[in-house]
Amino acid sequence: MLAISSALAAGRRHSVGRRWDGTVLAVGNTASAECRVERWEDVVAVAAGNVHTATNTGRSHTVGLRSDGTALATGWNGDGQCDVAGWRGVTAVAAGWRRTLGLLANGRVLATGRSSEGQCDVQSWREMVVVSCGDWHSVGVRSDGTALATGNNRRGQCAVEGWRDLAAISAGYLHTVGLRADGRAVAAGDRSTGVCEVDDWEDVVALSAGSYHTVGVTASGRVLAAGDNSYRQCEVGDWRDIVAVAAGSTHTLGLRANGTVVTAGNNADRQCEVDAWSGVQLP
């Protein structure tokens, strides 16, 4: 089962990486302590909460998953999105605007944080294998390859009920992208910025939805991008040997096979200063 990268995470103003030894690296905005991960150990996956683009508050959070199935969180907790200390049996985590999701080993999903738009209404979900958080909506893939979505659907970003044979899924601001088992991509939601123009993508092995852009990795290690390029976050065409990607609000991260990370896009908060990173690795 293919999945969104658990080694890299990109928020609106910060970036997070999981190293081979289970420690975590973070750079960028620290206004809400979202980069305070230097003491984390035995981490197998990371997720970065976004900041809703209309608020521009700089408040965000970071989530980590330990090998024992427990979760860690740091950063802004105004809606309880960091209240994950009691979680057990978690196999994957996802972070969005003011909320966190946890996928349990039994296929059920935990949620904490803001649910005003119904984005935490996942109690009925069963047999899930992948989950992802957008700004106002949450999505997931079932073991049979079908998709579920809940939350704000004003631009059709939750219109995934007809998707089949999915291997991965990722939720952005007002759009959702899915990766089929045959390496083709599908998309739903707001098409005004070109963020959903992924119909011709082929041989994709991983993808990630940002606020207004989408990126994907091919089996050959090349990176594809669609959508808004105001901050040059889609200028990834010359990247090589990439094994994972993470799309933030206005920047993009790429993990090379050698454990180093490349970036493109907005660096106003130093979220792209990852040149010194090494040993970043998928679990």
Beta strands, then each sheet from edge to edge (+ up, - down):
strand 1: 8-10
strand 2: 14-18
strand 3: 24-28
strand 4: 43-48
strand 5: 61-66
strand 6: 71-75
strand 7: 90-96
strand 8: 99-104
strand 9: 109-113
strand 10: 128-133
strand 11: 137-142
strand 12: 147-151
strand 13: 166-171
strand 14: 175-180
strand 15: 185-189
strand 16: 204-209
strand 17: 213-218
strand 18: 223-227
strand 19: 242-247
strand 20: 251-256
strand 21: 261-265
sheet 1: 1+ 2- 3+
sheet 2: 4+ 5- 6+
sheet 3: 7+ 8- 9+
sheet 4: 10+ 11- 12+
sheet 5: 13+ 14- 15+
sheet 6: 16+ 17- 18+
sheet 7: 19+ 20- 21+
end
